[in-house]
Amino acid sequence: MSGKLAVQIAKLLGAGRIVGTGRNPDSIKQVLESGADAVIDLKRSDEEIADSFKKEARKVTISFLIFCGDARQKY
């Protein structure tokens, strides 16, 4: 819930491009419906996740990063 809210707030504040993350297919869909331009699937391998972040970072200048969730939960 907090991640989807963060996406909506970022849009309202004028974020140019928003990249979300998720593990659950339904949550990923909801993050996109909330206004994210892209979502990185955290169920992929560490290397694929890192590559996805690098790919997205090349598209924009990152102004800020919002992390929502339990940092101890990897998958």
Jmol script that loads the backbone (N, CA, C; Angstrom):
load data "model"
ATOM      1  N   MET A   1       0.818  -1.190   0.000  1.00  0.00           N
ATOM      2  CA  MET A   1       0.000   0.000   0.000  1.00  0.00           C
ATOM      3  C   MET A   1       0.863   1.255   0.000  1.00  0.00           C
ATOM      4  N   SER A   2       1.879   1.288   0.839  1.00  0.00           N
ATOM      5  CA  SER A   2       2.696   2.509   0.940  1.00  0.00           C
ATOM      6  C   SER A   2       3.451   2.794  -0.352  1.00  0.00           C
ATOM      7  N   GLY A   3       3.866   1.749  -1.066  1.00  0.00           N
ATOM      8  CA  GLY A   3       4.571   1.959  -2.328  1.00  0.00           C
ATOM      9  C   GLY A   3       3.682   2.584  -3.382  1.00  0.00           C
ATOM     10  N   LYS A   4       2.438   2.119  -3.463  1.00  0.00           N
ATOM     11  CA  LYS A   4       1.494   2.674  -4.432  1.00  0.00           C
ATOM     12  C   LYS A   4       1.172   4.131  -4.092  1.00  0.00           C
ATOM     13  N   LEU A   5       1.052   4.413  -2.810  1.00  0.00           N
ATOM     14  CA  LEU A   5       0.812   5.785  -2.370  1.00  0.00           C
ATOM     15  C   LEU A   5       2.018   6.668  -2.711  1.00  0.00           C
ATOM     16  N   ALA A   6       3.215   6.147  -2.507  1.00  0.00           N
ATOM     17  CA  ALA A   6       4.428   6.906  -2.829  1.00  0.00           C
ATOM     18  C   ALA A   6       4.481   7.241  -4.318  1.00  0.00           C
ATOM     19  N   VAL A   7       4.057   6.311  -5.163  1.00  0.00           N
ATOM     20  CA  VAL A   7       4.019   6.561  -6.606  1.00  0.00           C
ATOM     21  C   VAL A   7       3.063   7.705  -6.910  1.00  0.00           C
ATOM     22  N   GLN A   8       1.890   7.670  -6.320  1.00  0.00           N
ATOM     23  CA  GLN A   8       0.897   8.715  -6.573  1.00  0.00           C
ATOM     24  C   GLN A   8       1.385  10.082  -6.091  1.00  0.00           C
ATOM     25  N   ILE A   9       2.018  10.110  -4.927  1.00  0.00           N
ATOM     26  CA  ILE A   9       2.550  11.371  -4.395  1.00  0.00           C
ATOM     27  C   ILE A   9       3.657  11.909  -5.294  1.00  0.00           C
ATOM     28  N   ALA A  10       4.539  11.018  -5.747  1.00  0.00           N
ATOM     29  CA  ALA A  10       5.625  11.448  -6.638  1.00  0.00           C
ATOM     30  C   ALA A  10       5.060  12.063  -7.911  1.00  0.00           C
ATOM     31  N   LYS A  11       4.020  11.439  -8.469  1.00  0.00           N
ATOM     32  CA  LYS A  11       3.380  11.985  -9.672  1.00  0.00           C
ATOM     33  C   LYS A  11       2.818  13.371  -9.392  1.00  0.00           C
ATOM     34  N   LEU A  12       2.106  13.502  -8.260  1.00  0.00           N
ATOM     35  CA  LEU A  12       1.514  14.792  -7.907  1.00  0.00           C
ATOM     36  C   LEU A  12       2.567  15.876  -7.704  1.00  0.00           C
ATOM     37  N   LEU A  13       3.747  15.475  -7.230  1.00  0.00           N
ATOM     38  CA  LEU A  13       4.827  16.432  -7.001  1.00  0.00           C
ATOM     39  C   LEU A  13       5.637  16.719  -8.261  1.00  0.00           C
ATOM     40  N   GLY A  14       5.259  16.080  -9.368  1.00  0.00           N
ATOM     41  CA  GLY A  14       5.883  16.403 -10.645  1.00  0.00           C
ATOM     42  C   GLY A  14       7.036  15.515 -11.070  1.00  0.00           C
ATOM     43  N   ALA A  15       7.143  14.329 -10.495  1.00  0.00           N
ATOM     44  CA  ALA A  15       8.220  13.416 -10.910  1.00  0.00           C
ATOM     45  C   ALA A  15       8.100  13.136 -12.407  1.00  0.00           C
ATOM     46  N   GLY A  16       9.226  13.168 -13.089  1.00  0.00           N
ATOM     47  CA  GLY A  16       9.225  12.939 -14.526  1.00  0.00           C
ATOM     48  C   GLY A  16       9.085  11.479 -14.895  1.00  0.00           C
ATOM     49  N   ARG A  17       9.750  10.618 -14.180  1.00  0.00           N
ATOM     50  CA  ARG A  17       9.703   9.175 -14.442  1.00  0.00           C
ATOM     51  C   ARG A  17       9.778   8.462 -13.103  1.00  0.00           C
ATOM     52  N   ILE A  18       8.885   7.498 -12.917  1.00  0.00           N
ATOM     53  CA  ILE A  18       8.825   6.758 -11.659  1.00  0.00           C
ATOM     54  C   ILE A  18       9.024   5.283 -11.958  1.00  0.00           C
ATOM     55  N   VAL A  19       9.958   4.683 -11.243  1.00  0.00           N
ATOM     56  CA  VAL A  19      10.225   3.255 -11.378  1.00  0.00           C
ATOM     57  C   VAL A  19       9.919   2.604 -10.038  1.00  0.00           C
ATOM     58  N   GLY A  20       8.985   1.673 -10.046  1.00  0.00           N
ATOM     59  CA  GLY A  20       8.625   0.954  -8.839  1.00  0.00           C
ATOM     60  C   GLY A  20       9.277  -0.413  -8.813  1.00  0.00           C
ATOM     61  N   THR A  21       9.081  -1.107  -7.712  1.00  0.00           N
ATOM     62  CA  THR A  21       9.548  -2.488  -7.592  1.00  0.00           C
ATOM     63  C   THR A  21       8.422  -3.320  -7.002  1.00  0.00           C
ATOM     64  N   GLY A  22       8.509  -4.614  -7.207  1.00  0.00           N
ATOM     65  CA  GLY A  22       7.500  -5.498  -6.633  1.00  0.00           C
ATOM     66  C   GLY A  22       7.873  -6.954  -6.806  1.00  0.00           C
ATOM     67  N   ARG A  23       7.167  -7.799  -6.058  1.00  0.00           N
ATOM     68  CA  ARG A  23       7.375  -9.252  -6.135  1.00  0.00           C
ATOM     69  C   ARG A  23       6.135  -9.969  -6.647  1.00  0.00           C
ATOM     70  N   ASN A  24       4.982  -9.466  -6.261  1.00  0.00           N
ATOM     71  CA  ASN A  24       3.704 -10.091  -6.564  1.00  0.00           C
ATOM     72  C   ASN A  24       3.149  -9.522  -7.873  1.00  0.00           C
ATOM     73  N   PRO A  25       2.730 -10.384  -8.817  1.00  0.00           N
ATOM     74  CA  PRO A  25       2.213  -9.884 -10.095  1.00  0.00           C
ATOM     75  C   PRO A  25       1.049  -8.900  -9.943  1.00  0.00           C
ATOM     76  N   ASP A  26       0.164  -9.144  -8.986  1.00  0.00           N
ATOM     77  CA  ASP A  26      -0.955  -8.221  -8.769  1.00  0.00           C
ATOM     78  C   ASP A  26      -0.462  -6.867  -8.265  1.00  0.00           C
ATOM     79  N   SER A  27       0.521  -6.888  -7.360  1.00  0.00           N
ATOM     80  CA  SER A  27       1.078  -5.637  -6.845  1.00  0.00           C
ATOM     81  C   SER A  27       1.804  -4.869  -7.938  1.00  0.00           C
ATOM     82  N   ILE A  28       2.542  -5.587  -8.779  1.00  0.00           N
ATOM     83  CA  ILE A  28       3.246  -4.946  -9.890  1.00  0.00           C
ATOM     84  C   ILE A  28       2.239  -4.242 -10.798  1.00  0.00           C
ATOM     85  N   LYS A  29       1.136  -4.910 -11.093  1.00  0.00           N
ATOM     86  CA  LYS A  29       0.084  -4.314 -11.923  1.00  0.00           C
ATOM     87  C   LYS A  29      -0.483  -3.063 -11.250  1.00  0.00           C
ATOM     88  N   GLN A  30      -0.714  -3.137  -9.936  1.00  0.00           N
ATOM     89  CA  GLN A  30      -1.273  -2.004  -9.210  1.00  0.00           C
ATOM     90  C   GLN A  30      -0.307  -0.817  -9.177  1.00  0.00           C
ATOM     91  N   VAL A  31       0.980  -1.099  -9.050  1.00  0.00           N
ATOM     92  CA  VAL A  31       1.974  -0.011  -9.049  1.00  0.00           C
ATOM     93  C   VAL A  31       1.959   0.702 -10.404  1.00  0.00           C
ATOM     94  N   LEU A  32       1.865  -0.063 -11.484  1.00  0.00           N
ATOM     95  CA  LEU A  32       1.776   0.547 -12.815  1.00  0.00           C
ATOM     96  C   LEU A  32       0.486   1.360 -12.953  1.00  0.00           C
ATOM     97  N   GLU A  33      -0.616   0.807 -12.455  1.00  0.00           N
ATOM     98  CA  GLU A  33      -1.898   1.517 -12.523  1.00  0.00           C
ATOM     99  C   GLU A  33      -1.886   2.780 -11.657  1.00  0.00           C
ATOM    100  N   SER A  34      -1.036   2.802 -10.625  1.00  0.00           N
ATOM    101  CA  SER A  34      -0.925   3.970  -9.751  1.00  0.00           C
ATOM    102  C   SER A  34      -0.135   5.097 -10.391  1.00  0.00           C
ATOM    103  N   GLY A  35       0.562   4.793 -11.494  1.00  0.00           N
ATOM    104  CA  GLY A  35       1.282   5.845 -12.204  1.00  0.00           C
ATOM    105  C   GLY A  35       2.752   5.600 -12.450  1.00  0.00           C
ATOM    106  N   ALA A  36       3.288   4.475 -12.010  1.00  0.00           N
ATOM    107  CA  ALA A  36       4.699   4.184 -12.280  1.00  0.00           C
ATOM    108  C   ALA A  36       4.907   3.984 -13.780  1.00  0.00           C
ATOM    109  N   ASP A  37       6.041   4.425 -14.271  1.00  0.00           N
ATOM    110  CA  ASP A  37       6.372   4.260 -15.691  1.00  0.00           C
ATOM    111  C   ASP A  37       6.949   2.879 -15.975  1.00  0.00           C
ATOM    112  N   ALA A  38       7.541   2.290 -14.963  1.00  0.00           N
ATOM    113  CA  ALA A  38       8.138   0.956 -15.094  1.00  0.00           C
ATOM    114  C   ALA A  38       8.177   0.317 -13.713  1.00  0.00           C
ATOM    115  N   VAL A  39       8.240  -1.014 -13.699  1.00  0.00           N
ATOM    116  CA  VAL A  39       8.356  -1.753 -12.435  1.00  0.00           C
ATOM    117  C   VAL A  39       9.419  -2.824 -12.604  1.00  0.00           C
ATOM    118  N   ILE A  40      10.292  -2.922 -11.616  1.00  0.00           N
ATOM    119  CA  ILE A  40      11.335  -3.950 -11.610  1.00  0.00           C
ATOM    120  C   ILE A  40      10.856  -5.097 -10.734  1.00  0.00           C
ATOM    121  N   ASP A  41      10.841  -6.293 -11.298  1.00  0.00           N
ATOM    122  CA  ASP A  41      10.379  -7.486 -10.602  1.00  0.00           C
ATOM    123  C   ASP A  41      11.495  -8.017  -9.694  1.00  0.00           C
ATOM    124  N   LEU A  42      11.270  -7.979  -8.402  1.00  0.00           N
ATOM    125  CA  LEU A  42      12.281  -8.391  -7.430  1.00  0.00           C
ATOM    126  C   LEU A  42      12.392  -9.900  -7.266  1.00  0.00           C
ATOM    127  N   LYS A  43      11.594 -10.656  -7.993  1.00  0.00           N
ATOM    128  CA  LYS A  43      11.711 -12.117  -7.936  1.00  0.00           C
ATOM    129  C   LYS A  43      12.758 -12.633  -8.927  1.00  0.00           C
ATOM    130  N   ARG A  44      13.321 -11.734  -9.697  1.00  0.00           N
ATOM    131  CA  ARG A  44      14.362 -12.116 -10.645  1.00  0.00           C
ATOM    132  C   ARG A  44      15.684 -12.299  -9.911  1.00  0.00           C
ATOM    133  N   SER A  45      16.685 -12.756 -10.618  1.00  0.00           N
ATOM    134  CA  SER A  45      17.995 -12.960 -10.004  1.00  0.00           C
ATOM    135  C   SER A  45      18.607 -11.618  -9.615  1.00  0.00           C
ATOM    136  N   ASP A  46      19.547 -11.656  -8.675  1.00  0.00           N
ATOM    137  CA  ASP A  46      20.223 -10.420  -8.247  1.00  0.00           C
ATOM    138  C   ASP A  46      20.857  -9.688  -9.433  1.00  0.00           C
ATOM    139  N   GLU A  47      21.458 -10.447 -10.327  1.00  0.00           N
ATOM    140  CA  GLU A  47      22.107  -9.848 -11.495  1.00  0.00           C
ATOM    141  C   GLU A  47      21.079  -9.172 -12.404  1.00  0.00           C
ATOM    142  N   GLU A  48      19.939  -9.822 -12.627  1.00  0.00           N
ATOM    143  CA  GLU A  48      18.898  -9.233 -13.464  1.00  0.00           C
ATOM    144  C   GLU A  48      18.313  -7.975 -12.825  1.00  0.00           C
ATOM    145  N   ILE A  49      18.140  -8.009 -11.503  1.00  0.00           N
ATOM    146  CA  ILE A  49      17.629  -6.840 -10.792  1.00  0.00           C
ATOM    147  C   ILE A  49      18.611  -5.679 -10.923  1.00  0.00           C
ATOM    148  N   ALA A  50      19.887  -5.956 -10.697  1.00  0.00           N
ATOM    149  CA  ALA A  50      20.912  -4.912 -10.809  1.00  0.00           C
ATOM    150  C   ALA A  50      20.936  -4.339 -12.226  1.00  0.00           C
ATOM    151  N   ASP A  51      20.851  -5.211 -13.224  1.00  0.00           N
ATOM    152  CA  ASP A  51      20.839  -4.743 -14.613  1.00  0.00           C
ATOM    153  C   ASP A  51      19.616  -3.869 -14.897  1.00  0.00           C
ATOM    154  N   SER A  52      18.477  -4.250 -14.332  1.00  0.00           N
ATOM    155  CA  SER A  52      17.252  -3.465 -14.522  1.00  0.00           C
ATOM    156  C   SER A  52      17.391  -2.075 -13.914  1.00  0.00           C
ATOM    157  N   PHE A  53      17.962  -2.001 -12.694  1.00  0.00           N
ATOM    158  CA  PHE A  53      18.175  -0.699 -12.068  1.00  0.00           C
ATOM    159  C   PHE A  53      19.148   0.146 -12.883  1.00  0.00           C
ATOM    160  N   LYS A  54      20.216  -0.469 -13.385  1.00  0.00           N
ATOM    161  CA  LYS A  54      21.185   0.269 -14.204  1.00  0.00           C
ATOM    162  C   LYS A  54      20.526   0.795 -15.478  1.00  0.00           C
ATOM    163  N   LYS A  55      19.707  -0.034 -16.102  1.00  0.00           N
ATOM    164  CA  LYS A  55      19.013   0.359 -17.335  1.00  0.00           C
ATOM    165  C   LYS A  55      18.092   1.547 -17.069  1.00  0.00           C
ATOM    166  N   GLU A  56      17.327   1.480 -15.994  1.00  0.00           N
ATOM    167  CA  GLU A  56      16.404   2.569 -15.674  1.00  0.00           C
ATOM    168  C   GLU A  56      17.162   3.836 -15.278  1.00  0.00           C
ATOM    169  N   ALA A  57      18.274   3.685 -14.573  1.00  0.00           N
ATOM    170  CA  ALA A  57      19.048   4.845 -14.119  1.00  0.00           C
ATOM    171  C   ALA A  57      19.653   5.607 -15.296  1.00  0.00           C
ATOM    172  N   ARG A  58      19.912   4.921 -16.399  1.00  0.00           N
ATOM    173  CA  ARG A  58      20.458   5.591 -17.583  1.00  0.00           C
ATOM    174  C   ARG A  58      19.445   6.505 -18.249  1.00  0.00           C
ATOM    175  N   LYS A  59      18.169   6.282 -17.985  1.00  0.00           N
ATOM    176  CA  LYS A  59      17.110   7.038 -18.650  1.00  0.00           C
ATOM    177  C   LYS A  59      16.850   8.389 -18.002  1.00  0.00           C
ATOM    178  N   VAL A  60      17.231   8.546 -16.748  1.00  0.00           N
ATOM    179  CA  VAL A  60      16.890   9.776 -16.011  1.00  0.00           C
ATOM    180  C   VAL A  60      17.980  10.122 -15.010  1.00  0.00           C
ATOM    181  N   THR A  61      17.907  11.329 -14.501  1.00  0.00           N
ATOM    182  CA  THR A  61      18.706  11.716 -13.350  1.00  0.00           C
ATOM    183  C   THR A  61      17.855  11.413 -12.125  1.00  0.00           C
ATOM    184  N   ILE A  62      18.371  10.627 -11.213  1.00  0.00           N
ATOM    185  CA  ILE A  62      17.601  10.242 -10.038  1.00  0.00           C
ATOM    186  C   ILE A  62      17.646  11.370  -9.025  1.00  0.00           C
ATOM    187  N   SER A  63      16.459  11.886  -8.688  1.00  0.00           N
ATOM    188  CA  SER A  63      16.361  12.976  -7.722  1.00  0.00           C
ATOM    189  C   SER A  63      16.219  12.450  -6.303  1.00  0.00           C
ATOM    190  N   PHE A  64      15.436  11.401  -6.130  1.00  0.00           N
ATOM    191  CA  PHE A  64      15.282  10.800  -4.815  1.00  0.00           C
ATOM    192  C   PHE A  64      14.786   9.380  -4.963  1.00  0.00           C
ATOM    193  N   LEU A  65      14.965   8.614  -3.920  1.00  0.00           N
ATOM    194  CA  LEU A  65      14.591   7.205  -3.900  1.00  0.00           C
ATOM    195  C   LEU A  65      13.746   6.968  -2.664  1.00  0.00           C
ATOM    196  N   ILE A  66      12.599   6.340  -2.848  1.00  0.00           N
ATOM    197  CA  ILE A  66      11.719   6.012  -1.725  1.00  0.00           C
ATOM    198  C   ILE A  66      11.704   4.500  -1.587  1.00  0.00           C
ATOM    199  N   PHE A  67      12.013   4.021  -0.396  1.00  0.00           N
ATOM    200  CA  PHE A  67      11.964   2.586  -0.133  1.00  0.00           C
ATOM    201  C   PHE A  67      10.818   2.322   0.822  1.00  0.00           C
ATOM    202  N   CYS A  68       9.928   1.445   0.430  1.00  0.00           N
ATOM    203  CA  CYS A  68       8.805   1.069   1.283  1.00  0.00           C
ATOM    204  C   CYS A  68       8.819  -0.443   1.434  1.00  0.00           C
ATOM    205  N   GLY A  69       8.800  -0.919   2.638  1.00  0.00           N
ATOM    206  CA  GLY A  69       8.779  -2.351   2.860  1.00  0.00           C
ATOM    207  C   GLY A  69       9.830  -2.767   3.858  1.00  0.00           C
ATOM    208  N   ASP A  70       9.920  -4.045   4.035  1.00  0.00           N
ATOM    209  CA  ASP A  70      10.845  -4.624   5.011  1.00  0.00           C
ATOM    210  C   ASP A  70      12.183  -4.892   4.330  1.00  0.00           C
ATOM    211  N   ALA A  71      13.207  -4.147   4.690  1.00  0.00           N
ATOM    212  CA  ALA A  71      14.523  -4.287   4.042  1.00  0.00           C
ATOM    213  C   ALA A  71      15.130  -5.658   4.289  1.00  0.00           C
ATOM    214  N   ARG A  72      14.687  -6.346   5.313  1.00  0.00           N
ATOM    215  CA  ARG A  72      15.227  -7.670   5.618  1.00  0.00           C
ATOM    216  C   ARG A  72      14.654  -8.736   4.705  1.00  0.00           C
ATOM    217  N   GLN A  73      13.527  -8.462   4.071  1.00  0.00           N
ATOM    218  CA  GLN A  73      12.882  -9.445   3.197  1.00  0.00           C
ATOM    219  C   GLN A  73      13.440  -9.320   1.801  1.00  0.00           C
ATOM    220  N   LYS A  74      14.199 -10.303   1.377  1.00  0.00           N
ATOM    221  CA  LYS A  74      14.807 -10.253   0.060  1.00  0.00           C
ATOM    222  C   LYS A  74      13.830 -10.734  -1.005  1.00  0.00           C
ATOM    223  N   TYR A  75      13.107 -11.802  -0.736  1.00  0.00           N
ATOM    224  CA  TYR A  75      12.160 -12.358  -1.728  1.00  0.00           C
ATOM    225  C   TYR A  75      10.908 -12.812  -1.037  1.00  0.00           C
TER     226      TYR A  75
END
end "model"
wireframe off; spacefill off
backbone 0.3
color backbone group
